Amino acid sequence: MNPKKIAAALLCVSGLLSAGMQAAQADVLDRIMESKKIRISTDLGIPPAGMMSPSMQPTGADVEVGQLLAKDWGVEYELVQTTGATRIPNLQTGKADIVVSTLSVTPQRAEVIDFSIPYAVLKSVVAGYDSLPVKDYDTLKGRTVSVTRGTTQDTALTPLAAKHGFTVARYDDDATLVTAAVSGQAQMVATSESLVNAIDKKIGKNNFKPLFTITNFDLAIGVKKGEKALLEKVNEWVKANLENGKLNEIYKKYYGSELPENMRAKK
């Protein structure tokens, strides 16, 4: 065959493959609307964001956020249970369409997934028995802080451990971390303030408290890279429900306080 014709044919095939890949990567919103179903990944082991009710039904702030989004879009809500470590892989492998699961916005995560505008906030703390003489990283020297693997607390504390002389112990999910704290296996944990409150209630002695704050994180909805149409629709939904107060109502119901004023006033 003529070399020019071969080159042209290869270019055509390359173009078709590229177009096919782009279509495959950017059709999640179309699939959601065509199937009338959205698969939302949420961890049910991090109350009050995600948990099981006494009647063994999924509940919590993130569950209600997902249910509200599905209702507003006119599609069926399908819960895809996850853990902290599998939230992002669920997006990358196509197991879930979006993630609504106390997903903090970080530069590292933004390299592999896209984030919506924030819909809530998360206070990240080091917590333990209030008798412990711990008030900052320096006072952690010689101690062990337990975290859930792959969370922002894991990412934040790991590089500080050697500098300040403490050890980071990792658990595979929040439910296991809670069990370790309640049983006394973990004397200190680094997690969300809301999960600390849940641990304290399970212990039942009102003595497991935040010792110091790591940082406050914006929580956003996670979307697979390249899904521009889906991300835009999610952003429109978040903005509308911040302005109409529905997201604030959900947050207040489960966390006992309102969203920051600057978030509620977002335009």
Buried (B, 14 or more C-beta within 10 A) or exposed (E): EEEEEEEEEEEEEEEEEEEEEEEEEBBBBEBBBEEEBBBBBBBBBBBBBBBBEEEEEBBBBBBBBBBBBBEEBEBEBBBBBBBBBBBBBBBEEEEBBBBBBBBBBBEEBEEEBBBBBBBBBBBBBBBBBBEBEBEEBEBBEEBEBBBBBBBBBBBBBEEBBEEBEBEBBBBBBBBBBBBBBBEEEBBBBBBBBBBBBBBBEBBEEEEBBBBEEBEEBBBBBBBBBBBEEBBEBBBEBBBEBBBEEBBBBBBBEBBEEEBBEEBBEBE
